[in-house]
Amino acid sequence: MADVLSAEGIAKSFGTHTIIRDLTFAAHEGEFIAVVGPSGCGKTTLLMCIAGLLRTDAGRVEFEGHTITTPPPGLAVVFQDYSRSLLPWKSNMENVVFGMKRLENVGSKEKHERATEILASVGLKGFENHFPWQVSGGMQQRVAIARALGANSKLLLLDEPLAAVDAQTRADMQDLLLVLAAKYKQTCLLVTHDVDEAVYLADRAIVLSHRPTKVIEEIAVPIPKPRDQIATRADPVYLELRAHILSRIKSMKAAAPIM
């Protein structure tokens, strides 16, 4: 299986504070990876380095064999603060079309057709001409995901995208992410503080240490897809993996240095 993304020996500091040190992993084509670790360990910083929004101090990040120094075509990010990432003066349709501006060989009519299809696939048929401020938080996040998919991305980076929605919406959105990842053949890298979410969504979980962070374990999640919010969460394999990851994170919190 080909590597869509590889990070090798990357490091990042802010002033005298080292956030990431010698971190290495890879993401395979079509894989859904969840990144977990202690609070404040640098998960979001890692994602911003991978996206090309932050420069690394050392090491190399490659996307489809090319070194990332700035945000590359084919890579999209869904941020935790979805309400601020959308353009409030543009309709939901216009926000999704705006995400396609780098698709130079796609005409305006085709962009609108693609946006219509993707908005329908995220459950927003009939809300194309609403503005983000006219719909709920969960619907705004669906627009943000639709915009990322509309960009024809091969790698989708998700920075705790469901942290701010209610429990029922979160469960619905988790299932939607799995459906969309399969439908659009997305490689996904999810940063989350929620171990339950990580195990439910991922094909593989990457566990990070406390700062300066590095990969301490990569764990395959051999639970068949499609997954179910009730049956999967009652699966003994799910429960075993959840307990294992939680115990690793808890032990790191106890051993974390005082910053």
C-alpha positions in Angstrom: 0.0 0.0 0.0 1.4 3.4 -1.1 2.3 6.1 1.4 0.3 9.3 0.8 1.9 11.1 3.7 5.2 10.5 5.5 6.8 12.5 8.4 10.4 11.7 9.2 12.3 13.0 12.2 10.3 16.2 12.4 10.9 18.7 15.2 9.3 22.0 16.2 10.0 24.5 19.0 8.6 27.8 20.0 11.3 29.8 21.6 12.8 27.7 24.3 9.9 25.3 24.4 10.4 22.1 22.3 6.9 20.8 21.3 7.9 18.0 18.8 11.1 16.0 18.8 12.1 13.3 16.3 8.6 12.3 15.3 8.1 9.8 12.5 5.1 8.0 11.0 3.4 7.4 7.6 -0.2 7.3 6.3 -1.2 4.8 3.7 -3.6 5.5 0.8 -7.3 5.2 2.0 -6.3 4.8 5.6 -8.1 6.6 8.5 -5.6 7.4 11.2 -6.4 8.9 14.6 -3.7 10.8 16.6 -4.1 10.8 20.4 -2.0 11.8 23.3 -2.0 13.8 26.6 -3.6 17.2 26.6 -1.1 19.8 25.4 1.3 17.4 23.9 1.4 19.1 20.5 -1.2 17.3 18.4 -2.5 20.5 16.7 1.1 21.8 16.2 1.9 18.5 14.5 -1.2 18.8 12.2 -0.2 22.4 11.3 3.3 21.2 10.4 1.8 18.5 8.2 -0.5 20.9 6.5 2.4 23.3 5.6 0.9 26.0 7.8 3.9 25.8 10.2 7.5 25.2 9.2 9.3 22.4 11.0 12.7 23.0 12.6 14.1 19.7 11.5 13.0 16.6 9.6 10.8 16.3 6.5 7.1 16.0 5.7 6.2 14.5 2.3 2.8 14.4 0.6 2.6 12.1 -2.4 6.4 12.1 -2.6 6.9 15.9 -2.5 8.3 17.7 0.5 5.8 20.1 2.1 6.9 23.6 2.7 3.6 25.4 2.0 0.0 24.0 1.9 0.0 21.8 -1.2 -2.9 21.1 -3.7 -4.8 17.9 -2.8 -4.5 18.4 1.0 -7.4 20.0 3.0 -7.9 20.9 6.6 -11.1 20.9 8.7 -10.5 23.0 11.8 -12.1 22.6 15.3 -13.4 26.2 15.1 -15.6 25.6 12.1 -17.7 28.7 12.6 -14.7 31.0 12.1 -13.3 29.0 9.2 -16.4 29.6 7.1 -17.0 32.8 5.2 -20.1 34.3 6.8 -20.9 36.6 3.8 -21.0 33.6 1.4 -23.8 31.0 1.2 -23.1 27.4 2.1 -22.9 26.6 -1.7 -20.5 29.6 -2.2 -18.3 28.4 0.7 -17.9 25.0 -0.9 -17.3 26.4 -4.4 -14.7 28.8 -2.8 -12.8 25.7 -1.6 -12.4 24.7 -5.3 -10.6 27.8 -6.4 -7.3 25.9 -6.9 -9.0 23.5 -9.4 -8.0 25.4 -12.5 -9.2 22.8 -15.0 -12.8 22.7 -13.5 -15.4 25.1 -14.9 -17.9 27.1 -12.9 -20.8 24.9 -13.9 -19.0 21.7 -12.9 -17.9 23.3 -9.6 -21.5 24.1 -8.7 -22.7 20.6 -9.7 -20.0 19.1 -7.6 -20.8 21.4 -4.6 -24.5 20.4 -4.9 -23.6 16.7 -4.9 -21.3 17.0 -1.9 -23.7 19.2 0.1 -26.4 16.6 -0.5 -24.0 13.8 0.6 -23.4 15.6 4.0 -27.2 16.0 4.5 -27.5 19.6 3.5 -29.8 19.3 0.5 -32.1 22.3 0.6 -29.7 24.4 2.6 -27.4 25.3 -0.3 -28.4 29.0 -0.3 -28.5 29.5 3.5 -25.6 31.3 5.1 -23.5 29.6 7.8 -25.0 31.8 10.5 -28.5 30.7 9.5 -27.8 27.0 10.3 -26.8 25.0 13.4 -23.3 24.3 14.6 -23.5 20.7 13.4 -24.6 21.9 10.0 -21.8 24.5 9.8 -19.3 21.7 10.5 -20.9 19.7 7.6 -20.3 22.7 5.3 -16.7 22.8 6.4 -16.3 19.1 5.6 -18.1 19.5 2.3 -15.7 22.4 1.4 -12.7 20.2 2.2 -14.1 17.4 0.0 -15.0 19.8 -2.8 -11.4 20.7 -3.1 -10.8 17.2 -4.5 -8.4 16.5 -1.6 -6.6 13.2 -1.4 -5.6 13.8 2.2 -8.0 15.2 4.8 -6.6 16.6 8.0 -9.1 16.9 10.8 -8.2 19.0 13.9 -10.7 17.9 16.6 -13.5 18.8 14.3 -16.3 17.4 16.5 -15.2 18.8 19.9 -17.7 21.6 19.9 -20.9 19.8 19.0 -23.4 18.0 21.2 -23.1 14.2 21.9 -25.8 13.1 19.4 -24.5 15.3 16.6 -21.0 14.1 17.3 -22.1 10.4 16.9 -23.9 11.3 13.7 -20.9 13.2 12.4 -18.6 10.3 13.2 -20.7 8.0 11.1 -20.8 10.5 8.3 -17.0 10.9 8.3 -16.7 7.1 7.8 -19.2 7.1 5.0 -17.6 10.0 3.2 -14.1 8.7 3.6 -15.2 5.5 1.9 -17.3 7.2 -0.8 -14.6 9.7 -1.8 -11.6 7.4 -1.1 -10.1 9.8 1.4 -7.0 9.3 3.4 -7.8 10.9 6.7 -5.7 12.0 9.6 -7.7 12.9 12.7 -6.3 14.7 15.8 -8.6 14.1 18.8 -8.5 14.1 22.6 -11.3 11.6 22.6 -10.0 8.0 22.8 -13.4 6.5 22.2 -13.7 8.6 19.0 -10.2 7.5 17.9 -10.9 3.8 18.3 -14.4 4.1 16.7 -13.1 5.9 13.5 -9.6 4.7 13.0 -8.0 1.9 11.0 -4.8 2.8 13.0 -4.2 4.9 16.1 -1.0 6.8 16.7 -0.3 7.5 20.4 2.0 10.4 21.2 4.0 11.1 24.3 3.9 14.2 26.5 6.1 17.2 25.3 8.4 17.1 23.6 6.2 14.7 21.7 7.1 11.7 19.7 5.3 8.5 18.6 5.3 5.9 21.3 3.0 3.4 19.8 1.1 2.7 16.6 -2.0 0.5 17.1 -4.0 -1.3 14.4 -7.8 -1.2 14.9 -8.9 -4.6 13.4 -12.6 -3.9 13.7 -14.6 -4.4 10.5 -16.3 -1.6 8.7 -19.0 -0.3 8.5 -19.1 0.4 12.2 -22.1 0.9 14.5 -22.4 3.2 17.4 -23.9 0.5 19.6 -22.5 -2.8 18.3 -18.9 -1.5 17.7 -18.6 0.1 21.1 -19.7 -3.1 22.8 -17.2 -5.2 20.8 -14.5 -6.7 23.1 -11.8 -5.6 20.7 -13.0 -2.0 20.9 -13.1 -2.1 24.7 -9.6 -3.7 24.9 -8.1 -1.1 22.6 -9.8 1.7 24.4 -8.6 0.6 27.8 -5.0 0.1 26.4 -4.8 3.5 24.9 -6.3 5.2 27.9 -3.8 3.5 30.2 -0.9 4.6 28.0 -2.0 8.2 28.1 -2.8 8.1 31.8 0.7 6.7 32.6 2.3 9.5 30.5 0.3 12.2 32.4 1.7 10.8 35.6 5.3 10.9 34.3 5.0 14.2 32.5 7.6 16.8 33.4 6.5 20.1 34.9 6.7 22.8 32.2 
